[in-house]
Amino acid sequence: MSKQRVDCIFVDNMNQKENGLELTKHIRHEENNSLRKLPIILCTAFTGFQSITSARDAGVTEILAKPVSPDQIMEKMENALFNKRDFVEIEAYSGPDRRRRTIDYSGEEDRRNSHILPPKINEQGD
């Protein structure tokens, strides 16, 4: 990738030691700024809450659930390439902003400084 221009990366999340999430983490911590910020689309059959959260926390830009269709591929590529979210770089995370919605949290509904934890969601999303 450092020798050839790449616009987008597709990775797979297999049940192996070296998988797409490990590659994503490696890319997100790359010294080369243009490589680190490349859109990464994860193709996966694992779509439970924990799997999606792990992918998001690894720095994946979009998630493509298997089996895939050409329309789904185009939709994810369009989002990754043309509807880019801000790129966040802090010690604990490097990748696209994990928030997709733009909501004004000011006023009474501002829970960012609250000490109340959100409800736990299990793997099935309940």
C-alpha positions in Angstrom: 0.0 0.0 0.0 2.9 2.4 0.6 4.1 1.8 -3.0 0.8 2.2 -4.9 -2.0 4.7 -4.4 -5.0 3.1 -2.8 -8.4 4.8 -2.4 -10.2 2.3 -0.2 -9.4 -1.0 1.5 -11.7 -4.0 1.9 -10.8 -6.4 4.7 -12.4 -9.6 6.0 -13.0 -10.6 9.6 -12.1 -14.3 9.8 -11.8 -16.3 12.9 -8.0 -16.4 12.6 -5.2 -14.7 14.6 -4.4 -12.3 11.8 -7.7 -10.9 10.6 -9.2 -7.7 9.1 -9.5 -6.0 12.5 -5.9 -6.6 13.3 -4.9 -5.1 9.9 -7.3 -2.2 10.5 -5.6 -1.4 13.8 -2.2 -1.6 12.2 -3.2 0.8 9.4 -4.8 3.2 11.9 -1.5 3.5 13.7 0.6 3.8 10.6 3.1 6.7 10.5 2.1 7.6 7.0 -0.8 10.0 7.4 -2.4 9.2 4.0 -2.4 5.4 4.8 -3.7 5.9 8.3 -6.7 7.8 7.1 -7.7 5.5 4.2 -11.4 4.3 4.3 -11.6 0.7 5.4 -14.6 -1.4 4.7 -15.0 -4.6 6.7 -16.8 -7.5 5.0 -18.1 -9.9 7.7 -20.7 -12.5 8.5 -20.4 -11.7 12.2 -23.0 -8.9 12.7 -23.8 -9.2 16.5 -23.5 -6.2 18.7 -20.1 -7.2 20.1 -18.7 -7.8 16.6 -19.9 -4.5 15.3 -18.6 -2.7 18.3 -15.2 -4.3 18.0 -15.0 -3.3 14.3 -16.0 0.3 15.1 -13.5 0.5 17.9 -10.7 -0.9 15.6 -11.3 2.0 13.2 -13.4 0.5 10.5 -15.1 3.1 8.3 -18.0 0.9 7.1 -19.3 -2.6 7.7 -20.6 -4.7 4.9 -22.6 -7.7 6.1 -22.3 -11.0 4.2 -23.7 -12.1 1.9 -23.2 -8.9 -0.1 -24.8 -7.5 -3.2 -23.4 -5.1 -5.7 -25.8 -2.4 -4.5 -24.6 -2.8 -0.9 -20.9 -2.6 -2.0 -21.6 0.6 -3.9 -23.5 2.1 -0.9 -20.7 1.4 1.5 -18.1 2.7 -0.9 -20.1 5.9 -1.5 -20.3 6.5 2.2 -16.6 5.7 2.8 -15.4 7.8 -0.1 -17.8 10.7 -0.5 -19.6 11.1 2.9 -16.6 11.0 5.1 -16.8 11.5 8.8 -14.2 13.5 10.7 -11.0 11.5 11.5 -10.3 11.2 15.2 -6.8 10.7 16.6 -6.4 10.3 20.3 -4.3 7.9 22.4 -7.1 5.3 22.7 -8.5 5.5 19.2 -7.5 6.4 15.7 -10.2 6.3 12.9 -13.4 7.9 11.6 -15.6 9.6 14.2 -17.7 6.8 15.6 -20.8 9.0 15.9 -22.9 8.9 12.7 -25.7 11.2 13.8 -25.3 14.9 14.3 -27.5 15.8 17.3 -27.3 18.9 19.4 -26.7 17.7 22.9 -26.9 21.0 24.7 -29.4 21.7 27.4 -31.2 19.3 29.7 -30.6 16.3 27.4 -26.8 16.6 27.5 -25.7 13.3 29.1 -22.0 13.6 28.2 -21.0 14.6 31.7 -23.5 12.3 33.4 -22.3 9.6 35.8 -25.2 7.4 34.7 -24.1 4.5 32.5 -26.1 3.5 29.5 -28.0 0.2 29.7 -25.9 -2.9 28.7 -26.9 -4.5 25.4 -26.3 -8.2 24.9 -24.9 -9.8 21.7 -28.4 -10.2 20.2 -29.0 -6.4 20.6 -31.7 -6.7 23.3 
